[in-house]
Amino acid sequence: MYVYQDYDQRLLDERVAQFRDQTQRYLAGELREEEFRPLRLQNGLYVQRYAPMLRIAVPYGMLSSPQLRMLAHVCREWDKGYCHVSTRQNIQFNWPAVEDVPDILAALASVQMHGIQTSGNCIRNTTTDEFAGVNPKEIEDPRPWCELIRQWSTFNPEFAYLPRKFKIAVNAVPDEDPALIGVHDIGVQIVKNTAGETGFQVWVGGGLGRTPMTGELIGEYVPWQDLLAYLEAVLRVYNKYGIRDNKYKARVKIIVKAMGAEKFRSLTEREFADLQGGPMTLTTAEVERMRACFPTPAYDAIADMPAALQEALASNKAFSRWYHTNTRSHKQSGYRAVTLSLKKTGRAPGDITDEELDTVAELSDRYSFGEIRNTHQQNMVLGDVRQDQLFEVWQALDAMGLATPNFKLLTDIVACPGGDFCSLANAKSIPIAEAIQRRFDDLDYLHDIGELDINISGCMNACGHHHIGHIGILGVDKKGREFYQVTLGGRGDKISRIGDKMGPSFDTDEVADVIEKVVNLYVEQRLDGELFIDTYERIGMQPFKERVYDSAN
């Protein structure tokens, strides 16, 4: 992973000192709330329902073991003993005191972490596939390109006051979309031309929230040398034409939709013509320097399916189930990538305690070259585990409650913090997730159902990505009461698709019943080998709608 140079660290330390002074002035009454607000947001500090929330950037989801241990320290020293993995691969603290935030940021800066550009109308955390670098399907490792984008976008004055927040994702897997580029302001797809040279497709105008949309292909093939120049051209068009007096119409997706993809492409190409060949042109030396930050680990020479693994799989059913669900294939023979489930029933999706963070750091040092990854699904990943050590890893994770074998299954629910924490939420998310998990507590049945994404958001801001869940659940307010709207058929795994609304919303106590009826109909209607999303795309909404609403009468 990228390691800060002296100037990186100096810049970060100076930023912490600056914010410490700003915070002290605010607490002394020398800065009004409206003056302090943009300053705190620039450092990732929000005011939530019951306490401040501090969001910490985790570029492309990568963490080192020292960073995990520092996060654990912050949880113990300044929070309530846990933190939260967000759907953008970041870390959030839900209970810091404002006066403690400068000390928290100083501690995090010592391990090259910060909250810069995790809020505000700027370019946010650049994300990618959590299996980047080890995914055998990828064209090449996307992380060096993510880091180039991160460095270009951080503290860039041209992007400090965009019309609205802006999100970029990079994908390197053909015919799949583990990075969800279709629903980002800019989605970057790594491709190869006929000569085998690296280039990029650039998609613009995706996003969820109040008006969910999928992106349009604006740049059909951008040579690698021109990546940053082309992205800057897109941002210049957005800065010129973006709406600044209505935040609900300020995202780039609204501009692309209003003017049409062809005109947006034409304007982008005009800006790009002025930038191409200029200072932002990438060189071979710069790209190789960045690739050197992501070296291939010192893998041992091990054959796939060693005897120790075969014996453990044959003798232990619980381990075998976890292996087939929570581990996946790896570029390197003899290794697997391991998903740590933060979705045990009774746990808020994405939460992890200080003790668990320390133990995961120890496991990453012992078994995975000292690195860990956060995922879009609010889990964590050990990317490089030897197959003959998988049983040991499983035992350690199982003892912590982090080995629930439900990766990509129905109870691997994605959920925002909702009304339990967020001041924007219309309804709670965490209790709904738990009610569904408790309803589907039979592991054999879960595995029979197969892959099924359930995503829950407490409001239209869609932090839980409900629009692209196979089953999406949105909290809505009806005269002061919490209700939930259900969508079906969303997906973000291939070509992103926004889910279809089922109909009138449901009371809190009805949601688990509704999900059960939907799943039961799927099980009745599926053909051999069909997943839920396949069945839905074959038979459509009407049968599900009839089952849910007719049986409710």
Secondary structure as UniProt FT lines:
FT   HELIX           6..27
FT   TURN            28..29
FT   HELIX           33..41
FT   TURN            42..44
FT   STRAND          45..47
FT   STRAND          52..56
FT   HELIX           59..61
FT   STRAND          62..64
FT   HELIX           65..78
FT   STRAND          82..85
FT   TURN            87..88
FT   STRAND          91..93
FT   HELIX           98..100
FT   HELIX           101..109
FT   TURN            110..112
FT   TURN            116..117
FT   STRAND          127..128
FT   TURN            130..134
FT   TURN            136..137
FT   HELIX           143..153
FT   TURN            154..155
FT   HELIX           157..159
FT   TURN            160..161
FT   STRAND          168..171
FT   TURN            174..175
FT   TURN            178..179
FT   HELIX           181..183
FT   STRAND          186..192
FT   TURN            194..195
FT   STRAND          198..204
FT   TURN            209..210
FT   STRAND          216..223
FT   HELIX           224..226
FT   HELIX           227..241
FT   HELIX           247..249
FT   HELIX           252..259
FT   HELIX           261..275
FT   TURN            276..277
FT   TURN            279..280
FT   HELIX           284..291
FT   TURN            292..293
FT   HELIX           307..315
FT   HELIX           317..326
FT   STRAND          327..328
FT   TURN            333..334
FT   STRAND          335..340
FT   TURN            345..346
FT   TURN            349..350
FT   STRAND          351..353
FT   HELIX           354..367
FT   TURN            369..370
FT   STRAND          371..374
FT   TURN            376..377
FT   STRAND          380..386
FT   HELIX           387..389
FT   HELIX           390..400
FT   TURN            407..408
FT   TURN            410..411
FT   STRAND          414..415
FT   HELIX           418..420
FT   TURN            423..424
FT   HELIX           430..439
FT   HELIX           443..449
FT   STRAND          454..457
FT   TURN            460..461
FT   TURN            463..464
FT   HELIX           466..468
FT   STRAND          471..478
FT   TURN            479..480
FT   STRAND          481..488
FT   STRAND          500..501
FT   STRAND          506..507
FT   HELIX           508..510
FT   HELIX           511..525
FT   TURN            528..529
FT   HELIX           532..539
FT   HELIX           542..550
FT   TURN            551..552
//
